[in-house]
Amino acid sequence: MPFMTSNPALARALAEREYDNPTPVQLAVLAPDSSGRDLLVSAQTGSGKTVAYGLAMADTLLGTDERFALASAPQALVVAPTRELALQVQREFAWLYAATGARIVSCVGGMDPRQEQRLLNQGAHIVVGTPGRLRDHLERGRLDISAVRVAVLDEADEMLDLGFREDLEFILDATPPERRSLLFSATLPRGITALAKRYQREALRIEVASAEGGHADIEYRAIRINPSEVEHAVVNVLRFYDASSAIVFCNTREKVRHLHATLQERQFSAVALSGELSQNERNQALQALRDGRARVCVATDVAARGIDLPSLGLVIHAELPNDAESLQHRSGRTGRAGRKGVSALLVAPFRRRRTEELLRSLGITPVWSGPPTVDDIRKLDHERMLRDPVLTDEPSEDDAAAAHTLLAAHSAEHLAAALVRLYRAGLPAPEEVADPGEPRGVRERAPRAFDGPSGAGGSAWFRLSIGRRNNADPRWLLPLICRRGNVTRKDIGVIRIFDEETAFEVGIDAVDRFSKALRKADGSDVVIEPLPGGPPVGRPEGSGPGKAPHGKAPRGKPAHEKPPYEKAPREKPFRDKPFRDKPAQDKPGYGKAAHGKAAHAKPEHAKPAHERPRGPKPAGQSTGERQLGSGRPNTFEGKPKGKKPRRP
């Protein structure tokens, strides 16, 4: 279906790029009832929004005219949350408006503001920028947006999350009130709707969501790893998929630096992208990915939005994102515009539940597996080598002559082995990694003999899509299984309940009847299907280490089988018996105080009054007066007559 655009210049640009099938958001924006109106559009990342509002702007700015008039004050303003997204919009508009003579100027942080000022002074038709830099130009009088006819807010929810509300309001207040406004956002929270209500006039609300939730072209892989082998797992995943370009996401700048250095040591052509780099360095890193000089980008979430690499086929989450929205935007860098991609999450055992919650909130069911092994990668290397153009292309005359010379000197097997070594020498070596294994309740094992009443000849295992998290209980599961499978209780053997599912045995005599009954649709949400390979090996509900099958503690051995108990002799502390038997007065130190004085030698103040020496009182001291500095308590020569003297 061709694009429904009335402008011939833009139609030719789309035809040159082979844009034949518009995306749902592009169809909605270009529909007749959307023409000339304010739009509030909600669409997932990678849905072609940039081209959508680029075409919608053209209807207002050009109509059917093929070229713009002489550039003066900007007629259109596009505000994006990040530098990368703003520059990406500028690149998209460059080819879309190439035949119209449009002057497109970008104003983003990290670039030279004086250069931007010179470009603005020369005139511009469309200005694309970030909120902070645009406001700075407005406050300094470098940017005049009084003639703006169309204002676009791209990724508006992200701009609010980054704290740009005041800047956005300042910019929109400076635009003419009659301008057309197009607001695009992945989600429509309360802040976005409030902003639209204030700055838009009777906006048409468009919500575009695919049936697959925006993940139709992305294959999600959850890879079990050991926490200490993250870097080795990244190496093997990159080698296994061998994508033309890939992004590895980390949560911190330090992790980006470390992993980037590690990949370069492993012979990967890698670049780094984080907030600590200058805008020029970030532009150079992205350009290296676009022109093929680099194949791997190690980045923080600064690259999760606004980066469109046509050849990006793999996204690796070396560290899990903080929320589901970040996971969605990270993965959205691949699988864009109908191209297929892979999003691989490296999951340590203690992060499995968190990973399942993130993916479940997005409606994603990943494929769980261990990390690619060395054998898996070597096998793929052999297949890729056979498809390499070096072997498939016809050799030239010079090549054929050199080949005859080599065959005269060496055998064909020797030359083939040398070719394999040369091919492997240009590839990073895979790493030995271990699979930590499935958690309890997920692994599988071979089926065991059926122990049900009617299954003496064997059994078959089936899976039911209800587990412990759904409050599964045998008391109501068994009637459900019998009703769905048209069998009786005696045909059902062991029932094992796990976290996400339930495995159960069906006697071999009832398997055919059970399978035929399952093919009939009954409108139930409960899925029952065969379980090849036997039941998952895990700890059933109510069991645990040291417990019997039904959760009871195992009985010990009978008394006659236990070894006789021998009581070890008790060691008593050493005591000097002769010392203990001596009389107290004969023991050394008897009668001595702690400092070696005789124990009976009492200080003067501790003696009774009649034993204390008496002498003349010092002059000027009366009876009962405290003797200061004597170290003795108050003493009286006798009991005073009369009342007890008051304390002063």
C-alpha positions as CSV (number, residue, x, y, z in Angstrom):
1,M,0.0,0.0,0.0
2,P,1.6,3.3,-1.0
3,F,1.8,6.2,1.4
4,M,-1.1,8.5,1.5
5,T,0.8,11.8,1.1
6,S,-0.3,14.6,-1.2
7,N,3.2,16.1,-1.6
8,P,5.0,14.8,-4.7
9,A,8.5,15.6,-3.4
10,L,8.0,13.5,-0.3
11,A,6.3,10.7,-2.3
12,R,9.4,10.4,-4.4
13,A,11.7,10.4,-1.4
14,L,9.6,7.5,0.1
15,A,9.7,5.6,-3.2
16,E,13.5,5.9,-3.3
17,R,13.7,4.4,0.2
18,E,11.3,1.7,-0.8
19,Y,8.8,2.7,1.8
20,D,5.9,0.7,0.4
21,N,4.1,-0.5,3.5
22,P,3.1,2.2,6.0
23,T,3.0,1.2,9.7
24,P,-0.2,1.4,11.7
25,V,0.8,4.7,13.3
26,Q,1.6,6.2,9.9
27,L,-1.7,5.2,8.5
28,A,-3.5,6.7,11.6
29,V,-1.7,10.0,11.4
30,L,-2.2,10.3,7.6
31,A,-5.9,9.4,7.7
32,P,-8.3,12.0,6.3
33,D,-9.9,12.7,9.7
34,S,-6.4,13.6,11.2
35,S,-5.6,16.2,8.6
36,G,-4.9,19.6,10.1
37,R,-5.8,18.6,13.6
38,D,-3.9,18.5,16.9
39,L,-2.9,14.9,17.6
40,L,-2.2,13.0,20.8
41,V,-0.6,9.8,19.6
42,S,0.4,6.8,21.7
43,A,2.6,4.2,19.9
44,Q,5.4,1.9,20.9
45,T,9.0,2.5,20.1
46,G,10.2,1.5,16.7
47,S,6.8,2.0,15.1
48,G,7.8,4.6,12.5
49,K,6.7,7.7,14.5
50,T,9.4,10.0,13.0
51,V,8.3,9.5,9.4
52,A,4.7,9.7,10.6
53,Y,4.9,13.2,12.0
54,G,7.4,14.2,9.3
55,L,4.6,13.6,6.7
56,A,2.0,15.1,8.9
57,M,4.1,18.3,9.2
58,A,4.5,18.5,5.4
59,D,0.7,18.7,4.9
60,T,0.7,21.9,7.1
61,L,4.0,23.4,5.9
62,L,3.9,22.6,2.2
63,G,0.6,21.3,1.1
64,T,1.1,20.3,-2.5
65,D,4.1,22.6,-3.0
66,E,7.3,20.8,-3.8
67,R,9.7,23.4,-2.4
68,F,9.9,25.7,0.6
69,A,10.2,29.4,0.2
70,L,13.4,31.3,1.3
71,A,14.3,30.3,4.8
72,S,13.9,32.9,7.6
73,A,12.2,32.2,11.0
74,P,11.5,28.5,11.6
75,Q,8.1,27.2,10.6
76,A,8.3,23.9,12.5
77,L,9.8,22.9,15.9
78,V,10.5,19.4,17.0
79,V,11.4,18.8,20.7
80,A,13.1,15.5,21.7
81,P,14.3,14.3,25.1
82,T,17.9,13.2,24.2
83,R,20.6,14.4,21.9
84,E,20.7,11.1,20.0
85,L,17.0,11.2,19.3
86,A,17.1,14.8,18.1
87,L,20.0,14.1,15.8
88,Q,18.2,11.0,14.6
89,V,15.2,13.1,13.7
90,Q,17.4,15.5,11.8
91,R,18.8,12.7,9.8
92,E,15.4,11.3,9.0
93,F,14.1,14.7,7.9
94,A,17.3,15.2,5.8
95,W,16.3,12.5,3.3
96,L,12.5,12.9,3.7
97,Y,12.7,16.7,2.8
98,A,15.8,16.4,0.5
99,A,13.9,17.5,-2.6
100,T,12.0,20.4,-0.9
101,G,15.0,22.6,-0.2
102,A,14.3,22.5,3.5
103,R,17.0,23.9,5.9
104,I,17.0,21.8,9.1
105,V,19.0,23.0,12.1
106,S,19.6,21.0,15.3
107,C,20.1,22.5,18.7
108,V,21.3,20.0,21.2
109,G,23.3,20.0,24.4
110,G,27.0,19.2,24.0
111,M,27.4,20.9,20.7
112,D,28.9,24.4,20.0
113,P,26.1,26.9,20.7
114,R,27.9,29.6,18.6
115,Q,27.8,27.3,15.5
116,E,24.1,26.7,16.1
117,Q,23.5,30.5,16.4
118,R,25.2,31.1,13.0
119,L,23.0,28.4,11.4
120,L,19.9,30.0,12.9
121,N,20.9,33.4,11.7
122,Q,21.2,32.1,8.2
123,G,17.5,31.0,8.4
124,A,15.8,27.6,9.0
125,H,12.6,26.0,8.1
126,I,12.6,23.2,10.7
127,V,14.4,23.3,14.1
128,V,15.0,20.1,16.0
129,G,16.4,20.2,19.5
130,T,16.4,19.2,23.2
131,P,14.4,21.2,25.7
132,G,17.4,22.7,27.7
133,R,19.3,23.9,24.6
134,L,16.1,25.3,22.9
135,R,15.2,27.3,26.1
136,D,18.7,28.6,26.3
137,H,18.6,29.9,22.7
138,L,15.1,31.5,23.4
139,E,16.3,33.3,26.6
140,R,19.4,34.6,24.8
141,G,17.3,35.9,21.8
142,R,19.0,33.5,19.4
143,L,15.9,31.6,18.3
144,D,12.7,33.2,17.1
145,I,9.7,30.8,17.1
146,S,7.0,33.4,16.7
147,A,6.3,32.0,13.1
148,V,6.1,28.3,14.1
149,R,3.1,26.7,12.5
150,V,3.7,23.1,13.8
151,A,5.2,22.0,17.1
152,V,6.0,18.4,17.8
153,L,6.8,16.8,21.1
154,D,8.5,13.4,20.5
155,E,8.8,10.9,23.4
156,A,6.9,13.3,25.7
157,D,6.6,10.9,28.5
158,E,10.4,10.6,28.6
159,M,10.8,14.3,28.7
160,L,8.5,14.6,31.7
161,D,10.4,11.7,33.5
162,L,13.7,13.6,32.9
163,G,12.3,16.8,34.6
164,F,11.8,18.9,31.5
165,R,8.2,20.0,32.3
166,E,9.2,23.6,33.0
167,D,11.3,23.8,29.8
168,L,8.5,22.4,27.7
169,E,6.0,24.8,29.1
170,F,8.4,27.7,28.5
171,I,8.9,26.7,24.9
172,L,5.2,26.1,24.2
173,D,4.2,29.4,25.7
174,A,6.6,31.1,23.3
175,T,4.9,29.5,20.2
176,P,1.9,31.1,18.6
177,P,-1.4,29.9,20.0
178,E,-2.8,29.1,16.6
179,R,0.0,26.6,15.8
180,R,-0.7,22.9,15.3
181,S,0.7,20.6,17.9
182,L,1.5,16.9,17.6
183,L,2.3,15.1,20.8
184,F,3.8,11.6,20.5
185,S,4.4,9.3,23.5
186,A,4.9,5.6,24.2
187,T,2.5,5.9,27.2
188,L,-0.1,8.4,28.2
189,P,0.2,9.0,31.9
190,R,-1.6,11.8,33.8
191,G,1.1,14.3,33.2
192,I,0.9,13.9,29.4
193,T,-2.8,14.3,29.3
194,A,-2.6,17.4,31.4
195,L,0.0,18.9,29.1
196,A,-2.2,18.0,26.1
197,K,-5.3,19.6,27.6
198,R,-3.4,22.8,28.3
199,Y,-1.6,23.3,25.0
200,Q,-3.8,21.4,22.4
201,R,-7.1,22.3,20.9
202,E,-9.6,19.4,20.6
203,A,-6.8,17.0,20.0
204,L,-7.6,13.7,18.2
205,R,-6.4,10.9,20.4
206,I,-4.8,8.0,18.6
207,E,-3.6,4.8,20.3
208,V,-1.8,2.3,18.2
209,A,-0.8,-1.0,19.7
210,S,-0.2,-4.2,17.8
211,A,-1.8,-7.5,18.8
212,E,1.6,-8.8,19.9
213,G,2.2,-5.8,22.2
214,G,5.0,-4.2,20.1
215,H,7.2,-7.3,20.3
216,A,6.2,-9.2,17.1
217,D,9.6,-8.8,15.4
218,I,11.7,-9.4,18.6
219,E,12.7,-12.8,19.8
220,Y,13.3,-12.8,23.6
221,R,15.9,-15.1,25.0
222,A,16.4,-15.5,28.8
223,I,19.9,-17.1,29.3
224,R,20.9,-18.6,32.7
225,I,24.4,-17.6,33.8
226,N,26.6,-17.7,36.8
227,P,27.1,-14.2,38.3
228,S,30.8,-14.5,37.9
229,E,30.6,-15.3,34.2
230,V,28.7,-12.3,32.8
231,E,31.6,-11.2,30.6
232,H,32.2,-14.7,29.2
233,A,28.5,-15.1,28.5
234,V,28.4,-11.8,26.6
235,V,31.3,-13.0,24.5
236,N,29.6,-16.3,23.7
237,V,26.2,-14.7,22.9
238,L,27.9,-12.2,20.5
239,R,29.7,-15.1,18.8
240,F,26.6,-17.3,18.7
241,Y,24.3,-14.9,17.0
242,D,27.0,-13.1,14.9
243,A,24.8,-10.1,14.2
244,S,26.1,-7.4,11.9
245,S,25.7,-4.9,14.8
246,A,24.7,-5.4,18.5
247,I,24.2,-3.3,21.6
248,V,25.2,-4.5,25.1
249,F,23.3,-2.6,27.9
250,C,24.8,-2.0,31.3
251,N,23.4,0.0,34.3
252,T,26.5,2.0,35.2
253,R,29.3,3.9,33.4
254,E,31.9,1.9,35.3
255,K,30.4,-1.4,34.0
256,V,30.4,0.1,30.5
257,R,34.1,1.0,30.7
258,H,35.0,-2.4,32.1
259,L,33.0,-4.5,29.6
260,H,34.1,-2.3,26.7
261,A,37.8,-2.9,27.5
262,T,37.1,-6.7,27.9
263,L,35.5,-7.0,24.5
264,Q,38.3,-5.1,22.8
265,E,40.8,-7.5,24.4
266,R,38.8,-10.4,22.9
267,Q,39.2,-8.9,19.4
268,F,35.7,-7.4,19.1
269,S,35.4,-4.1,17.2
270,A,33.5,-2.3,20.0
271,V,32.7,1.2,21.0
272,A,31.3,2.7,24.2
273,L,28.4,5.0,24.7
274,S,27.5,6.6,28.1
275,G,26.6,10.0,29.6
276,E,30.2,10.8,30.5
277,L,31.3,11.1,26.9
278,S,31.1,14.4,25.0
279,Q,28.5,14.8,22.3
280,N,31.3,14.6,19.6
281,E,32.5,11.3,21.1
282,R,29.0,9.9,21.1
283,N,28.4,10.9,17.5
284,Q,31.6,9.2,16.5
285,A,30.7,6.0,18.3
286,L,27.3,5.9,16.6
287,Q,28.8,6.7,13.2
288,A,31.3,3.8,13.6
289,L,28.3,1.5,14.1
290,R,26.5,2.8,11.1
291,D,29.4,2.6,8.6
292,G,30.5,-0.9,9.9
293,R,33.8,0.1,11.5
294,A,32.4,-1.2,14.8
295,R,30.0,-4.0,15.4
296,V,29.3,-3.9,19.1
297,C,28.2,-0.9,21.3
298,V,28.4,-1.1,25.1
299,A,26.1,1.5,26.4
300,T,24.0,2.7,29.4
301,D,20.3,3.5,29.0
302,V,21.4,6.7,27.3
303,A,21.2,4.6,24.1
304,A,17.8,3.1,24.9
305,R,15.9,5.8,23.1
306,G,16.4,7.6,19.8
307,I,19.0,5.3,18.2
308,D,18.0,3.7,15.0
309,L,20.6,1.4,13.5
310,P,19.2,-0.4,10.4
311,S,21.5,-3.4,10.8
312,L,21.1,-3.8,14.6
313,G,20.1,-7.4,15.1
314,L,21.0,-8.2,18.7
315,V,20.4,-6.5,22.1
316,I,22.1,-8.0,25.1
317,H,21.1,-7.0,28.7
318,A,24.3,-7.7,30.6
319,E,22.5,-6.2,33.6
320,L,18.7,-6.2,34.1
321,P,17.0,-2.8,33.7
322,N,15.3,-1.2,36.6
323,D,11.7,-1.4,35.2
324,A,9.7,-2.9,32.4
325,E,9.6,0.3,30.4
326,S,13.4,0.5,30.2
327,L,13.4,-3.1,29.1
328,Q,11.0,-2.3,26.4
329,H,12.9,0.7,25.1
330,R,16.2,-1.2,25.2
331,S,14.8,-4.1,23.3
332,G,13.1,-1.7,20.9
333,R,16.5,-0.8,19.4
334,T,16.2,-4.0,17.3
335,G,13.2,-5.5,15.4
336,R,12.3,-2.1,13.9
337,A,10.3,-1.4,10.8
338,G,9.7,-5.1,10.0
339,R,13.2,-6.3,10.6
340,K,13.8,-9.2,13.0
341,G,15.9,-9.0,16.1
342,V,16.9,-10.8,19.2
343,S,16.8,-9.5,22.8
344,A,18.9,-11.6,25.2
345,L,18.7,-11.2,28.9
346,L,21.5,-12.6,31.0
347,V,19.9,-13.9,34.2
348,A,21.6,-15.0,37.3
349,P,19.7,-17.6,39.5
350,F,18.8,-15.0,42.1
351,R,17.4,-12.7,39.4
352,R,15.1,-15.2,37.8
353,R,11.9,-14.1,39.6
354,R,12.6,-10.5,38.9
355,T,13.1,-11.3,35.2
356,E,9.9,-13.2,35.0
357,E,8.0,-10.3,36.6
358,L,9.4,-7.8,34.1
359,L,8.6,-9.9,31.1
360,R,5.2,-10.9,32.4
361,S,4.2,-7.2,32.9
362,L,5.0,-6.7,29.2
363,G,3.2,-9.8,28.1
364,I,6.3,-11.6,26.9
365,T,7.1,-15.3,27.1
366,P,10.8,-15.8,26.6
367,V,12.7,-18.9,25.7
368,W,14.9,-20.0,28.6
369,S,18.2,-21.7,28.0
370,G,21.8,-22.0,29.2
371,P,24.5,-19.9,27.6
372,P,25.9,-20.9,24.2
373,T,28.7,-23.5,24.6
374,V,32.0,-23.7,22.8
375,D,30.7,-26.7,20.8
376,D,27.6,-24.8,19.7
377,I,29.7,-21.8,18.5
378,R,32.2,-24.1,16.7
379,K,29.4,-25.8,14.9
380,L,28.0,-22.5,13.7
381,D,31.4,-21.3,12.7
382,H,31.8,-24.3,10.4
383,E,28.4,-23.6,8.7
384,R,29.3,-20.0,8.3
385,M,32.6,-20.8,6.8
386,L,31.0,-22.9,4.2
387,R,28.8,-20.0,3.2
388,D,31.6,-17.5,3.2
389,P,32.1,-15.6,-0.1
390,V,35.7,-16.6,0.0
391,L,34.6,-20.2,-0.7
392,T,31.4,-19.6,-2.7
393,D,32.7,-17.0,-5.2
394,E,34.4,-18.0,-8.3
395,P,38.2,-17.6,-8.1
396,S,40.1,-15.3,-10.4
397,E,42.9,-16.5,-12.7
398,D,45.5,-15.2,-10.3
399,D,43.8,-17.1,-7.4
400,A,43.6,-20.3,-9.5
401,A,47.3,-20.1,-10.4
402,A,48.2,-19.6,-6.7
403,A,46.0,-22.5,-5.8
404,H,47.8,-24.9,-8.3
405,T,51.2,-23.8,-6.8
406,L,49.9,-24.6,-3.3
407,L,48.5,-27.9,-4.3
408,A,51.9,-28.8,-5.8
409,A,53.6,-28.1,-2.5
410,H,51.0,-29.4,0.0
411,S,48.1,-31.9,0.2
412,A,44.5,-30.7,-0.1
413,E,43.8,-31.7,3.5
414,H,46.8,-29.7,4.7
415,L,45.6,-26.6,2.8
416,A,42.0,-27.1,4.1
417,A,43.3,-27.2,7.7
418,A,45.3,-24.1,7.1
419,L,42.2,-22.3,5.7
420,V,40.3,-23.3,8.9
421,R,43.0,-21.9,11.1
422,L,43.0,-18.6,9.2
423,Y,39.3,-18.4,9.4
424,R,39.3,-19.0,13.2
425,A,42.2,-16.6,13.7
426,G,40.0,-13.7,12.7
427,L,37.2,-14.6,15.2
428,P,37.2,-14.0,19.0
429,A,37.7,-17.3,20.8
430,P,34.6,-18.5,22.7
431,E,34.7,-19.0,26.4
432,E,34.0,-22.0,28.6
433,V,30.8,-21.2,30.5
434,A,28.6,-23.2,32.8
435,D,24.8,-23.5,32.9
436,P,23.7,-23.0,36.5
437,G,20.7,-25.1,35.6
438,E,17.0,-24.7,36.0
439,P,15.6,-23.9,39.5
440,R,13.8,-26.5,41.4
441,G,10.6,-27.5,39.8
442,V,11.7,-26.8,36.2
443,R,14.2,-29.4,35.1
444,E,13.1,-32.4,33.3
445,R,14.1,-36.1,33.6
446,A,13.2,-39.3,31.9
447,P,9.7,-40.7,32.8
448,R,9.5,-43.3,35.4
449,A,7.2,-46.3,35.5
450,F,3.5,-45.5,36.1
451,D,2.4,-46.5,39.6
452,G,-1.3,-45.9,39.2
453,P,-3.9,-48.6,39.6
454,S,-4.6,-49.2,35.9
455,G,-1.2,-48.3,34.4
456,A,0.8,-51.5,34.8
457,G,2.0,-51.2,31.2
458,G,3.5,-47.7,31.5
459,S,2.3,-44.1,31.4
460,A,2.4,-40.7,29.6
461,W,3.1,-37.3,31.2
462,F,1.0,-34.2,30.5
463,R,1.5,-30.6,31.5
464,L,-1.2,-28.3,32.9
465,S,-0.8,-24.5,32.7
466,I,-1.6,-23.9,36.4
467,G,0.9,-24.0,39.2
468,R,1.6,-23.1,42.8
469,R,1.3,-19.4,42.0
470,N,-2.3,-20.0,40.9
471,N,-3.1,-21.7,44.2
472,A,-3.2,-25.1,42.5
473,D,-4.4,-27.9,44.7
474,P,-4.9,-31.6,43.9
475,R,-8.4,-31.5,45.4
476,W,-9.8,-29.5,42.5
477,L,-7.1,-30.3,39.9
478,L,-8.0,-34.0,39.8
479,P,-11.7,-33.4,39.0
480,L,-10.7,-30.9,36.4
481,I,-8.2,-33.3,34.7
482,C,-10.8,-36.1,34.7
483,R,-13.5,-33.8,33.2
484,R,-11.3,-32.4,30.5
485,G,-9.7,-35.8,29.6
486,N,-12.8,-38.0,29.9
487,V,-11.0,-40.3,32.3
488,T,-11.6,-41.5,35.8
489,R,-9.5,-41.0,39.0
490,K,-8.0,-44.5,38.7
491,D,-6.4,-43.5,35.3
492,I,-4.5,-40.6,36.9
493,G,-1.2,-41.3,38.6
494,V,1.2,-38.9,40.2
495,I,0.4,-35.2,40.3
496,R,3.3,-32.8,40.8
497,I,2.6,-29.1,41.4
498,F,5.4,-26.6,40.6
499,D,5.6,-22.9,40.5
500,E,4.3,-22.2,37.0
501,E,2.7,-25.5,36.0
502,T,1.5,-29.0,37.1
503,A,2.7,-32.3,35.7
504,F,0.6,-35.4,36.0
505,E,0.7,-39.0,34.8
506,V,-2.0,-40.7,32.7
507,G,-2.1,-44.5,32.5
508,I,-1.1,-46.0,29.1
509,D,-4.6,-47.5,28.7
510,A,-6.3,-44.1,28.9
511,V,-3.7,-42.0,26.9
512,D,-5.5,-42.2,23.6
513,R,-8.9,-41.4,25.1
514,F,-7.3,-38.6,27.1
515,S,-5.6,-37.1,24.0
516,K,-8.7,-37.1,21.9
517,A,-10.7,-35.4,24.5
518,L,-8.1,-32.6,24.8
519,R,-8.5,-31.8,21.1
520,K,-12.0,-30.6,21.7
521,A,-12.3,-26.9,22.5
522,D,-14.2,-26.2,25.7
523,G,-13.6,-22.5,26.0
524,S,-11.4,-22.9,29.1
525,D,-8.2,-20.9,29.7
526,V,-6.5,-23.9,31.3
527,V,-4.1,-25.4,28.8
528,I,-3.3,-29.2,28.9
529,E,-0.7,-30.6,26.6
530,P,1.7,-33.5,26.4
531,L,4.9,-33.3,28.3
532,P,7.7,-35.0,26.3
533,G,10.7,-36.2,28.1
534,G,8.9,-37.0,31.4
535,P,8.0,-34.7,34.3
536,P,10.0,-31.8,35.6
537,V,12.4,-32.9,38.3
538,G,11.9,-30.7,41.3
539,R,10.8,-30.8,44.9
540,P,7.0,-31.3,44.9
541,E,4.9,-29.3,47.2
542,G,5.3,-30.3,50.9
543,S,8.6,-32.0,50.5
544,G,12.1,-30.8,51.3
545,P,15.5,-31.9,52.4
546,G,15.3,-34.5,55.1
547,K,11.6,-35.1,54.6
548,A,9.6,-38.1,53.4
549,P,7.5,-37.9,50.2
550,H,4.5,-36.5,52.1
551,G,6.5,-33.9,54.1
552,K,7.0,-35.9,57.3
553,A,10.4,-36.4,58.9
554,P,12.0,-39.8,57.9
555,R,12.0,-42.4,60.6
556,G,15.4,-43.4,62.1
557,K,16.8,-46.9,62.3
558,P,15.4,-49.4,64.8
559,A,17.2,-49.6,68.1
560,H,18.7,-53.0,67.3
561,E,20.4,-51.6,64.2
562,K,21.9,-48.6,65.8
563,P,25.6,-48.8,66.9
564,P,26.1,-49.0,70.7
565,Y,26.6,-45.6,72.3
566,E,29.8,-45.2,74.1
567,K,30.1,-42.3,76.6
568,A,33.4,-40.6,76.3
569,P,35.2,-40.1,79.6
570,R,34.9,-36.6,81.0
571,E,38.1,-34.7,81.6
572,K,38.2,-32.9,84.9
573,P,40.1,-29.7,85.4
574,F,43.6,-30.0,87.0
575,R,43.6,-29.5,90.7
576,D,46.5,-29.7,93.2
577,K,45.2,-32.2,95.7
578,P,47.9,-31.6,98.3
579,F,47.3,-27.8,98.0
580,R,43.5,-28.4,98.5
581,D,44.1,-30.6,101.7
582,K,46.4,-28.0,103.4
583,P,45.0,-26.0,106.3
584,A,44.0,-22.5,105.4
585,Q,46.6,-20.9,107.7
586,D,49.4,-23.0,106.0
587,K,48.5,-21.8,102.4
588,P,50.8,-19.2,101.0
589,G,49.3,-15.7,101.0
590,Y,46.9,-16.5,103.9
591,G,46.0,-13.5,105.9
592,K,47.4,-11.0,103.4
593,A,45.5,-8.3,101.7
594,A,45.6,-7.7,98.0
595,H,48.7,-5.4,98.3
596,G,50.7,-7.7,100.6
597,K,49.6,-6.1,103.9
598,A,48.3,-8.2,106.8
599,A,44.6,-8.9,106.3
600,H,43.9,-7.9,109.9
601,A,45.7,-4.5,109.6
602,K,42.8,-2.1,109.4
603,P,43.1,1.6,108.5
604,E,42.7,4.2,111.3
605,H,39.3,5.4,110.1
606,A,37.9,1.8,110.1
607,K,38.8,1.2,113.7
608,P,36.1,1.6,116.5
609,A,36.1,5.0,118.2
610,H,37.5,3.6,121.5
611,E,40.6,2.2,119.6
612,R,41.4,5.4,117.7
613,P,44.2,7.5,119.2
614,R,43.1,10.7,120.9
615,G,45.0,13.9,120.9
616,P,44.6,17.6,121.2
617,K,42.3,19.1,118.5
618,P,43.8,21.5,116.2
619,A,43.5,25.1,117.1
620,G,40.2,26.7,116.0
621,Q,38.4,23.5,115.4
622,S,35.3,22.7,117.5
623,T,33.8,19.3,118.3
624,G,32.0,17.8,115.4
625,E,33.6,20.1,112.8
626,R,34.7,18.4,109.5
627,Q,38.5,18.0,109.2
628,L,39.1,19.0,105.7
629,G,41.7,17.1,103.8
630,S,42.1,14.5,106.6
631,G,40.5,11.7,104.6
632,R,38.4,10.7,107.5
633,P,34.6,10.9,107.9
634,N,32.9,13.3,110.3
635,T,33.4,12.4,113.9
636,F,32.0,13.8,117.1
637,E,33.6,13.5,120.5
638,G,30.2,12.6,121.9
639,K,26.6,12.7,121.2
640,P,25.5,16.3,121.0
641,K,22.9,17.5,123.5
642,G,19.7,19.0,122.4
643,K,18.3,18.9,118.8
644,K,20.2,17.7,115.8
645,P,21.9,20.7,114.2
646,R,20.4,21.8,110.9
647,R,22.4,21.5,107.7
648,P,23.3,24.9,106.3
